[in-house]
Amino acid sequence: MPFSLEDPAIQREIIMDHYKNPRNFEDVQDPKYRTIHMDSASCIDDIYIHVLVEDGKIKDCKWHGNGCAISMASTSILTEMVVGKSVSEALDLIADFNKMLMGENCEKDELGEAICFLNVNRQPSRITCANIGWRGLKKALAEDEKDGK
């Protein structure tokens, strides 16, 4: 039987897998990486995003910190999705993810496992949790652009 990433049971499985087994979870001290700290006033989320951009492409993306299941799973999925993408592709992905969180039309096919956050907007306070890592990456990429990297 085929499964759908839009199935709430599958969504919960993906979220819990990434929460319990976060991908790319590592504190990076290399100065080549742009590091952004993100925290939330409304949740326990306190994470650091580390991104390495070379020649307009995301070569690596790591993160570490603490947070709720939604923020940690979402950031884990994000870091898997953006490695190898150009900065503009990553920014498009971030835009589509945020459109999805707000209940707007988006490119669902491009979101891969991130589609598991499709129903987060049913609890508006959780939108901030789901996009904290995504906002952090966007901020890091904007700072790299500003610095001419």
KACORTA-V735829 format. One record per residue. N is the residue number from 0. OMEGA is omega in whole degrees, -180 to 180 (NA if undefined). Layout:
n=N omega=OMEGA
n=N omega=OMEGA
This chain:
n=0 omega=179
n=1 omega=178
n=2 omega=-179
n=3 omega=176
n=4 omega=177
n=5 omega=176
n=6 omega=-178
n=7 omega=179
n=8 omega=177
n=9 omega=179
n=10 omega=179
n=11 omega=179
n=12 omega=-180
n=13 omega=-179
n=14 omega=-178
n=15 omega=177
n=16 omega=-179
n=17 omega=177
n=18 omega=-178
n=19 omega=-178
n=20 omega=-175
n=21 omega=178
n=22 omega=175
n=23 omega=-178
n=24 omega=-176
n=25 omega=174
n=26 omega=-177
n=27 omega=179
n=28 omega=-178
n=29 omega=-178
n=30 omega=176
n=31 omega=-179
n=32 omega=170
n=33 omega=179
n=34 omega=179
n=35 omega=176
n=36 omega=178
n=37 omega=173
n=38 omega=-175
n=39 omega=177
n=40 omega=-175
n=41 omega=-178
n=42 omega=-179
n=43 omega=-174
n=44 omega=180
n=45 omega=-173
n=46 omega=176
n=47 omega=176
n=48 omega=177
n=49 omega=-178
n=50 omega=177
n=51 omega=179
n=52 omega=176
n=53 omega=178
n=54 omega=177
n=55 omega=180
n=56 omega=176
n=57 omega=-178
n=58 omega=-179
n=59 omega=177
n=60 omega=180
n=61 omega=177
n=62 omega=172
n=63 omega=179
n=64 omega=-179
n=65 omega=178
n=66 omega=177
n=67 omega=-178
n=68 omega=-177
n=69 omega=-178
n=70 omega=-178
n=71 omega=179
n=72 omega=-179
n=73 omega=179
n=74 omega=177
n=75 omega=179
n=76 omega=179
n=77 omega=-175
n=78 omega=176
n=79 omega=-173
n=80 omega=-170
n=81 omega=-179
n=82 omega=-179
n=83 omega=179
n=84 omega=172
n=85 omega=178
n=86 omega=-179
n=87 omega=176
n=88 omega=179
n=89 omega=179
n=90 omega=175
n=91 omega=179
n=92 omega=178
n=93 omega=179
n=94 omega=179
n=95 omega=179
n=96 omega=-180
n=97 omega=174
n=98 omega=179
n=99 omega=-179
n=100 omega=-179
n=101 omega=178
n=102 omega=180
n=103 omega=176
n=104 omega=180
n=105 omega=178
n=106 omega=-176
n=107 omega=-179
n=108 omega=-179
n=109 omega=-171
n=110 omega=177
n=111 omega=-179
n=112 omega=179
n=113 omega=177
n=114 omega=-180
n=115 omega=178
n=116 omega=-178
n=117 omega=-174
n=118 omega=-179
n=119 omega=-178
n=120 omega=174
n=121 omega=174
n=122 omega=-173
n=123 omega=180
n=124 omega=-179
n=125 omega=178
n=126 omega=179
n=127 omega=179
n=128 omega=-177
n=129 omega=-175
n=130 omega=-178
n=131 omega=178
n=132 omega=179
n=133 omega=176
n=134 omega=178
n=135 omega=178
n=136 omega=179
n=137 omega=179
n=138 omega=179
n=139 omega=180
n=140 omega=178
n=141 omega=179
n=142 omega=176
n=143 omega=180
n=144 omega=-180
n=145 omega=180
n=146 omega=178
n=147 omega=179
n=148 omega=NA
